[in-house]
Structure formats: structure tokens, C-alpha cells
């Protein structure tokens, strides 16, 4: 083996080792143990594990993982195993924690967005938020926004008033609390899948493959108007 080929082989093997080591380290810590102990203060905490970077008392960034559990079913369209987000204490329970696996790595940047709605013509989905284009972090693919509550470990909870309507555990509770048209603090998330699976959310099954994922959690719009009689984007039998 010549020196050049040996060097590239060594680099490749080292990359595999580092990648596998990262996976081991993720599971070596108990769920939400330091340093991956950031909390949004709502339902997202049941399937996220992130660490926050703070500078001069202000949040700078988030880095961590989004977890999934496999249902045991296969998507007949893509042929991929179906997974969904765990809920409750599944990832914290000693008996079920091993069922939680990392589906995506995430990067987060702080910001704020206006809540619009939760339930639409395609059913219940991630809450939809409106932002000005200039407020979407660049460079990157920050296509998902998630809000924080007063029990978040985000330092902004000490300095930025969080409206009561934003201080809710779930998307449906945001809607019930009258959060529509309310600006809430939170995080813009860039999501990168690390494995193949079919993600089931709100009854819609989306094939996922490694790399930037701008489909499964997309919930940002930059303009909005209610249109009477708007039709679904898919047929009722899907």
C-alpha cells in the first residue's frame, strides 16, 4: 500500500471511530445529564437532549440530538422502518430508555417568532410560526422553531418576559391559550438526520435519509393569510 492510499485509509477509519465514539458518548450519559441538560420547559424535553452555550449571560447556541422510537412497522411506500418521537418519560425510564435512539443531530440559535396555528387542513402538526425572512438564521437550514416557557433553563427566562399564552406545554395548549398572533421567544433549529427511517408525525409518514432534513419539522412561514375553502395537500386516504 502506498503512502497516499494508507493516509486516506487511516483518515477514513479515524472518521468512523470518532462517529461511533460520539454515539457511545450520547448513550453513556443518562437522559438530560450535564452537559446535555438544556430544557425548553415543555413537551420537547421528552425527546431532545441538548447543551447550551452562554456568553456574558446571553444564549449563543444549542447542540444536541432529537430522539425517536421505532414502532415495529414498515412504511409500505418507502420500505423504511417507521419511527416517531417518544413521549412522556420513555427516554428517562430505565426499562424503556434503550428504546430511544438518536434520529437527528440538531444545532440551535436563539430567536423569536409569532405563533399562528396548530391544526390545519392536513391535521395536527408542529405549530406553525411566522417570521421575517431576515430573522431566519443564515447560513444554514434553520427550518424549525420551538418556543420556551418560564421553566426553561434558557437564561432569557430571567430577563425577557414570556407572555402567559406562550407559557404552554404543547402546541394544542398554545392554541387553546389564545397564543395566535403572539410573539414567543425560542430557538431556531437546524436538523440533520443520521440514519434511515420513515418518520410518522400527525398521521403523515415522511421518508428520512442521512443529511440535512428540511421536511419533517418544517414549521416556518414568512407570509400568511386565511383562505376560505383551502384544500388539503394530500387525499384523505393517505
N, C-alpha and C positions, 0 to 999 in steps of 0.2 A: 504493500500500500504506500503510495507516495505521500509526501508531507502535506500537500494541499488537501487530498482526499481524507487523510487522517484528521486534519484540523476541522474540516466540515463535519465529519462523523462525530468528533468529540463535542463540538458545539451543539449538534442535534441531540445527542444523548444527555448533555447537560441541561438543555431546554426541557426535555421530558422529565428529568429528575426534579427540576425546580417546579414544574407544573404539578407533578404528583405530590411533592412536598407541601405545596400550597393547599391542596385538597386535604391532606392529612392534618395540617395545622388547623384548618377550619373546623374539623370534627374533633380535634383534640381538646378544644375548649368547650365547656358547657354553653348552652344557648344563652346569648347576651352577657357572657362573661367578658370582662375587660381584656383587650381594648375594644372589642366589638360590642360595646354596651350602650350605643346610642338608642334612644327611644323616641318615636314620633308621638307617643301618647295616645294612640288609637289602634284600630284593628290591624294595621300593617305590621305591628310589632309581633304578631303571631307567625309571620313568615319572612321577616327581614332581620339581618344581623349586620350592623354597620359600625364603623368607628368615625368619630367626628374630629376634624382639625379645627382648632380655635386659635385665633391670633388677636392679641390685645382685647380679649373679651368678646370678639365677634366670630360667628361661624364662618369658616372658609370653605370647607368641603366635606363630603362624606365618601366613604369607600367601604364596600362590603358585598353582601350576597342576598339574593332572593331565593327562597326555598320552595320546593314542590314536593308532592307525594304522588306516586303512581297509583292509579285506580285499579290496575289489573286488566283493563280493557284496551282494545286496539282500535284505532281510528280506521274505519274501512276505506276511507278515501286515500289517506297518505300511507297507511300501513304502519304508522308510528304508535308507540305506546302512549296512552292518554294520561296526562298528569294535570293536577290542579293545585292551587295554593292550599296549604294546610290551614286550619283554623283552630281557635282555642289554644290549648296548651300542648298540642300534639308534639311540637318540637322540643318542649321542655320536659315532657313526661319520660321517665326512664324506660318505660315499657314501649313507647312509640317513637322515641327520638330518632332511632335508626331509620325510620321510615322517611324522615325528612332529608332530602338531598338538594344540593345546590343546582338550581336551574339556570340562574343568571348571575353574573357579576355586575355590580352597579357602581356608578360614580354619581355623586350628587353635588349640586351647587344651590346656595340659598336664594330665595326669591319670594314672590307673592303673586297670586292670581285671583281672578274673580270667578266664584262658583256660579255655574249656570244651571245644571240639572243632573239627575242621576238616571232616571228611567226615560227611555225614548222608544222610537218605533222598532228598534231591534232588541227591546227588552232592557233589563237592568244591566248596567255595565259599570266600568270605572267612572267615577264622577267626572263630568266634563267641565273644563276650566277655560276661560278666555284670557288671553294675554296680548299685549302689543308685541309685534314681531321683534322689535328692538330689545325686548326684555327676555327673549329666549336665549340662553347662554350659547355663545359661539367661541371657538369652534367646537364641534361635537354633534351628538344626536340626542339632545335632551328633549325627548318627546313625551315624557310623563311628569305630571305634577302631583305631589301629595302634601297635604296640609299637616300642620302640627296643632297640638292642643296645649293647654296650660300645664299638663303633667309631662310634657316632653322634656328631655334633657338638653334641648336646644337653648343656648344662653339668651336668645331673644325673648324667651318667656319672662325674663326678669326686666326687660327694658321696653318691649313692644306690646301694647295692649292687644290681646286676642279677643275679637268680638265673640259674644256668647254664642252666636249662630255658628261660628267656626269651631267651637269647643265641643265637638261631637266625635263619637267613636267610629261611625260608619257613614258611608255615602247616603244611605237612606235616611239616617238621622240628620244629616246636613239639610236634606230636602225638607224633612218634617219640621226642622227648627227655623225654617224660613231663611236659609243662607243664600238663596238666589240673589244675585247682584251684589253679594258681599265679598269684599277682598280679604283673603286669608293668607297668613304667612305660611311658608312651607319650603319644599325642596323640589327643584327640577332634577329628574333622574335620567341618566343615560344607561341603557340596559344592553348587556352583551350576553347572549346565550352561550353556554359551554358544552351543551350536549343536544342530541336529537330527541324530540318528543312532540306530542300534539297537546297543546295547552287548551284546556276547557275552562272558559270563563263566561258566565252568564248564558250558557247554552250554546255558545259559539266555539267551535273547535278549530284552532289555528296551528298548522304545522310550524315547528320551530327547528332551526338548524343553527349550528355554532356561528357566532358573529353578531354584529350589531342587529338588534331587534327593534324595528320601528313599528311593528304591527300589534303585538299582543297587549301593550299597555298604553298605546297612543290615546291621549285624552285632552289634547290642546286644540283650541281653535283661535283664530285671530280676528274673526268677524262672525256675527251671529244674528239671525232673525227668525222668529217663529213663522213657519209656513203652514197654513191650514191644509190638511189633506195630504201631507207628505207621505210617501210610501216607503216601506222597508227596503233595505238594500239586498235582501235575500228572500226567497219564498218561505212560506210558513212551515213547510215540511222539512226544512233543513235544521 
